[in-house]
């Protein structure tokens, strides 16, 4: 019989759970198994997996995205196997353990706070009267039924923990995102963040960090996401890690959560030397309104953040996500619009719009009466309204967020959106997305999923009667063809030369050498299936290339392939 089954229910199949791996790594003397599933797996499939495992204890890793499912699983398992001890742990159960035990009798124990040392002590001390009282952060029922909540202790230094991925078969995690930490805690006190609940930093030594980064690189991991809340809070330490990664190279992408205004010129110069694809940043701006930032305890300089983001984006070697949060104190719909426009003007690779979550243990939840917060009583406790922004306005922002993700963050409409923004077809980017969302709502497009082809078609339809519709159509078609999609969707005009002309062009070795060098050794028929010729207006070519043209009226031919595109000068 196994001592323990650790259950991780992830938000997506591609995700992995760091916590259960760290817990298992600290318990080499016990028979422990990890069961990792996702919230998209059917309830009864997960239950069957758990019932098939003969275990003394089942421990659930609890988060806002899986708590409702965990409660269902735990109830069924306890009723099916009453002898199995049910243990909860994780951030979602670390602030109200006693209330949870009282409400859910099928849960036996709750580990509050970090769990490695506590779980080890728990497995070594199975007698309630003799052992549980000495385990810090443990919430449990005594033999008489009284609920007891032990006070927590100081965190254990990270260097005392065994590397979570040691002795694991990394091939089993192929094509999944790997999570990793080099620190716990955060020096800042943002009122919406769980990391602000406890002060202090717990840092892993650089020697350990370097050897563990080597492990990921050597294992050929596709992406490692560091869960460190503010990776660059210790600037010199962050630089040393960046230097090491740049020196080592490799195919692994490393994702860091950064604070933009803490970056300095030395770090910017260092990061310019990073090979493309090695480093990815997520930078939380959250709001550009000074009153809002002050209210949430986020002491950042927006202007410095903007300056540093521009410098980091310039070399085009680092992928940058910028974050905003809707529903923060003092931020109305109009003020959020200002934040949106100011951040999207930086042209980040992704603009992530999040919605405030009033998490257990956070200051913003405690201040809910001050700002008249209404939030859902169930996970993930998202905001419904406050005294500055209404529920209707927040749901309008949710609709805009869908379109920002599909059109901006996808990267599929990069040139089309750039033209729409710079030509001021709408006063601001936010105004465009707002108007576009009204159109989506009116047409019922939000109600069903949309393919990539349909997304292009909808954008064309939206601008169908606009005075700049022809130029917009050309930019949309350019975006489509630039991605190697050569079968034009409905509504997109095919301005191709006739086939005879194309084959004559492809038969000429000089043409292939000048414009399609990757196809020199292929027959014209073969080339024809892998390229797309298309005429564009002289005005479009001028905007694209920036070069003055001898003729402003004559269409100009372009050829597209998977390798890119060429303007044909003949």
N, C-alpha and C positions, 0 to 999 in steps of 0.2 A: 504493500500500500504506500502510495506517495505521501510524503509529509505535507506537500502543498502544491496546488495548481494556481499559478498567477495568471489572471485573466486581463487581457488588454483589448478593449473595444475601441478601435480607432475611428476617426471621422471619415477617413477614406482608405481604400484598399492600399494605395501607394504609400501611406504613412506607416511608421513603425513606432513602438512605444519604448522610450528610453528607460522609464521608471522600472518596469518589470525586469528588464535586463540588468539594471544596476542592482536591484534587490537580489536576484538570483546569484549574481557574481559574488556577493558577499557571504553566500551560504553554501560553500562547497561540501560541507559535511552532511547536508540534507538532500533528500531525493525530491527535487523540485522540477516541475514542468511548466512551460509557458504555453498558454493558449492565446493566440492572437487572431482576432476577427475584426470586422468593421460594423458600423451601425447599419450598413446596407445589407448585411447578412440577415436572413430570416430568423426570427426569434427562436423558433423550434429547432432550427439547425444548430444554433449555438447551445441550446439546452441539451440536445442529443450528444453533442461533443463533450459537454461537462458530465453528463450522466455516464458516459462511457469510461470516464477516468475514475479510477478507484483512489480516492484521496481523503486524508483526514481533514484537510482544510482547503478552502477555496478563497483566494484573495482577489478582490476586484480593484483595479486602478480607476479611480473615479474623477471625472472631469465634467464640465458643463455640457459637453456634446454627447456624453453617453450615460449620464446619471439616471435618466428615466428608464432606459433599457436595462441598466444594471439592477435597478430595484425590481424589475419584473423577473430578471434572471435569478436573482438571489432568492426571491420569494418561492419560485417554482422549485429550485434546487433544495431549499430547506424543507419544503413540504414533501418532496420526493425522497430525500435522504436526511432525516432529522439529525442524524448523528454527525453530519458534516459541519464543521465550524466555519461560519461565514465571516470573513474579515473585509472591511472597507478601508481604503487608504487613498490619499491623493488630495489635491487642492479643493475639490468640491465637498469634502467631508471634514476638512481640517479646522473649521471655525464654529461648527454647531453639532459636535459629536453627540452630546447628551440628548439633544432634541431629536436627532436622527434615530438613536437607539430607542428612545421612548416611542417614536412613531412607527418604527419598523422592527417588530419583535423577531423577525427572521434573521436580523443581523446580530451577530454575537459580539464583535469587537470592532473598534474603529481606531486606526493609527492616525494621529493628527501630526502634521508637519512632516519633515523628511523621515523616511521610513527604514533606511538600511539598518541602523543600529537597533531600532525598536523591534523590527521583525526578527532579527537574530535573537534578541533577548526573549521575545515571545515564544519562539520555537524551543528555546532551551528551558523555559519555565511554563509548563502546561497547567500547573495547579493554580487556580484562581487565588486562593487564600495565601499561598506561600510565595507566588511569583509575580502576579500582575501588578501588585501595589508598588513594585520597584521599577516599573517600566515607564519612563517619562513619555508624556503625550498620548498614553493609552486611555481609551474610553471603553468601559466594560460594565457588566452587571456582576455584582457580588453573588454569593450563593443565596443570599436572602432576597435577591432581586433588585437591590439598590443600584442605581446607576452612578458609577464613580468615574471622575474625569481627572486623571493625573496631570499635574503641571508639566509643561515641556522643559527640556534642558537645552543647553547651548549646542549649536550645531557641531558635528564632528568634522575636523579638517578634511577637506576633499582628498588630500594625499593619502589618507588612511584607507580609502576605498579602493577596491580592485577595479580595474578598467572594465566597464560593462560588456565590452565586446570580446574580451579575452576568451579564447577557446570556443568561440562561436563559429558555425559554418556560415561564412559571409555570402557564399553562393546562394543560400536560401533567401537572402535579402536582395538579390540582384534586381535591378530596376525599381527599387524602392528608395524612399528618402530616409537617410539615416540621421538621427538626432544625437547631439553631443553637447556636453557642457564643459567649460573651463572655469566657470565660476557660478556661485549661487548668491542670490541677493542682489541688491541694487543700492547705490549711494543716494538715489533720488527718491522723492516722496510724492509721485504723481497719484492723485487721489483716487483714480479709477483702476489702479494697477495692484494686483496681489503682492507684487514684490515690495510694495511700500508698507505692507503690514508688519514686516520685520526689518529692522535696520541692520546694516553691516554687510560686509563682503566676505565670502569664503572662496579663496582662489586656489586653483590647482597650480602646482609649480610648473615653470616653463619646461623643465626637463621632461616631465610627464606629458605636457601638452605636445611637445615636439615628437616624442616617440609615438604618441597616439595618432597624431596627424600622419606620420609615416605609415602607420598601420592601415589607415583608410586609403591612402594613396597606393600602397602596395597591393591592397585588396581590390583595387579598381572600382571603388565605390563611385557611383554616378554623381550623387549630391549628398553633402553633409550640411545639415542646418544646425548651427550653434544656437542653443536656447538661452545663452547668456543675455540678460535683459538689456544691458548697455555695454556692449563689448569694448568700446573705446573709453570707458570711464577712467581706466588707467592707461594713459596715452602711450607711455614708453613701453608697457607690456604689449599693447596692441600692435605697436610698430614692430616689435621683435617677432611676433607671430606672423605678421604680414611678410616681413623679410624672409622668414624661414620658408613660408609657402611659395613665395616667388622664386627662391633659390631651388626648391625641390621640384617645382613644376608638376607635371602629371596631368591626368585627364579628369580628376575629381574637381567638381565645383563646390566651393565653400560659401555658405550664406551666413551673413552676420547682421545682427540688429545693432544699429549705430545711432548715436546722437550727433546730428549734423554740425552743431556749433562747437563741439569739442574737437573736431578735426582741425589740424593745423597745417601750415604750408609744407612742413617736412613730410608729413604723412601723405599729402597730396602728391608731392614729387615722387615719393616712394611708390605709391600706387600707380603712377603713370607707367612704371616699368613692369607691371603685372601682365602676363599674357592674357589675351581675351578668353573669357570663359572660366578663369580660375576663381574670381572673386565676385560675389554678388552682395549688395547692401540693401537692407530695409531700414529706411530712416523715418522715424516717427515725427511728423510735424504736428499732427493732431488738430491744430488750429493756428491761424496767424493773428488772431485777436488778442491783444495784450491783456485785456481784462479777463478773458477766458483762461489764458495760460497762467495768469497769477492765481486765479481761483482754484485751479487744479494742482497748484504747486509745481508746475512745469517751468523751471527757470531756464529758458533757452532764448537765444537771440535768433529771431526769424531771419533778420537780414544777413547774419553770419552763415546761417544754415543755407540760405539761398546762394550766397557767394560760393560756399564750399561745394554745393551740389553742382553748380554750373562748371566749376573747375574739374570735378570728378567725371562729369559726363563728357567733357570736351574730347578726351582721347578715344572715347568709344570702346574702351576695353573692360569697363565694369558695368554690369547690369544693375540699375538702381530702381528700387520701389520706394515711393513716398506714400505715407499714410495720413489720412484724415479721419477724425471721429465726429460723427453727427450726434447732437444731443448733449453737448457739454454745457456747463453753466454760462449764462450770459450770451450764448450764441444763438441768435435768431436765424430764421431761414435766410434772410438777407445777408447777415454776417457770415453764415456758412458759405453762401455764394461767393463772397469776397475771398474767403480762404481757398475755395476751390479754384477760382480763377488765378489767384496768385501762385498756387502750387503747380497747376497744370502748365502755367507759362514757363516753368523750368524745363519742360519736355522730358519728364522722367520716363523710363521704360515702362513703368506701370504706376498708376495712381489707384491706390486701394482705399475705397470708402468703407469705413466700418461704422457700426452703430453702438453707442455707449451701452455697456453691460454693467449693471449695478451688482457687482460680484460680492459674495459673502466675504467679510473681513476687510473691505475697502472703506476708505473715508467717505467716498462719494455716496455710498449706500447709507452711511450714518447721517449724511447731510441731506438726505432726500426730502425732508420736510422743509428745509430752508429754501430750496429751489422748486418746491412743489413737484417733485419727481413722481411720475407714475411709471412703474416698470412691471414686467411680467413676474409673477410669483414663482414661475417654474424656470428651469435652466433653458437658455443661457441668461435669463434675467434682463432681457433687452428693454431699453427705454421705450415707452409708449408716448409720453409727452412730458413737458415740464412747463414752467411759467414763461419760457422764452420761445418755445416752438411747439406747435400743435401736433396731434397725432396725424392729421391729414397732411401736414407739411413733411413730417418724417416719412410717411409712406410715399409721398411724391419723391423724396430723396432716394428711397429704396428703388423706385422705378428707374430713376436716373442712374443709380449704381449698376443696375443690370446692363444698361446700354454702355456705360463707361467700360465695363468689363468686356462686353462682346465686341465693341468697336475700337476703343482705345487700347485696352490692355492686351487684346489679342495680337496687336501689331499688324493685323491684316489690312487696316485702312490708314496706315501711317501717312501716306502722301495725300489721300483724299481729305483727311481731317486737317492736315497742315494747311491745305489750300482753303478749306472752309473757315479755319480760325484766322489766318493771316489776311484773307480778303475781306474780313469783317462782314460776311454774309449775315451773321448775327453779331450783336454788339460784343458778346463775350462767349467763350466756349461753354460756360454754364447755360447761357441763354439758348444755345444750339441744342444741348442735351435735354434741356427742359422742354423745348418745343418738339423735339424728336420723340420724347417720352409721351407727350400728349397725343401725338400721331399714332404711336404704337398702341396706346390705350384705346383710342377711338376705333382702330382697325382690329382690335382683339388679338394683336400679335403676342401679347404677354401670356396668353392662355395656353399656347402650345410651343414646343421646342422648335427651333429654327436651325436649318442647315447653313453652312457657310455660303452656299449659293443663294439661299433665300435672304440672308443678311445683306448681301450686295444688292440684290433686287429691291429690297425695301428701301435702302438708302437712295437708290436711283428714283424710285417712285416718289419719295418724299420731296425731292427737288425737281420733279418733272415739270412743273409750271414756273420755276424760278427763272429770272432773266439770265442767270449764269449757269443754267442747267447743262448747256453743251460743254462748257469747260469742266464742270463738276463731273459730268459723265466720262470725260476723257481721263480725269484723275482716278475715278473709280475703276475704269477699265485698266489703267496702268497698274493700279494696285493688284488687280486680279491676275493680270498676265505676269507681273513681277514675281508672283509666288508659284510659277510653273503650272498654273491652271489655264489650259489653252482651249478648252471647250467653253465658249462664252455662254453665260446664263441668259435666260429670257430677259428681254428688255435692254440688253447690251448690244449696241450696233456693231456688226462685223465689217470693218473697213479694210478688208484684205485684198491684195492684188489677185488677179485670176491665176489659176493653177499653172497655166502655160508659162506665164512670166516667172512664177516662182521656180519651176523646174529648170528653166533656162538659167536663172540666177544661180541655182544650186549646182549646175553642171560646170560652172566656171571656177577653176581652182583659185584664181585670184580673189574672187568674192569670198570663198571659204577662208582663205588665208587672212583676209582683211576683217571679216565679220564673224566667222563661225569656225575658228581654228580648231575647236574640239572635235569637229566633224569631218576633218580633211580626208580621212580614209574610209568614209562611209558613202554608200550610194545615195543619190538624190532622194529616192523613194523612202529610204530609211531616215534620212535627215528630216524629210517633210513631216514625219510623224512626231518629231521631237522638238519642233520649233513653231513659232507663230509669227507671221508677218502682219503688220497692221499700220495703216496710215493714221497720223495724228496731225492736228492743225499746227500751222507755223507758230501760232501764239502759245500753244501748249509746249512745243519743243523749246521755245525761247524761255518760258518759265522753268522748264525742267533743267535745261543746260546753262541758262544764264548768258548765252551767247547771242549777239545780234545776228539776224538772218537777212540774207539778200532779198528774199521774197517773203512778204507778210501774208500772202494769200494761198500759196501753193502748199498742199499737204505734204508732209514729210514722212518717209517710211522708216519704221523701226522693226527689228527682229528680236524676238524673245526666245530664250532657252533656259534650261535649268541653271546654266552658268551665269545668267544675267541678261542684259539687253544691250543692243547697239543701235545707234542712229546711222542710217545708211546714207552716205553722202554721194549719191550718184543718180 
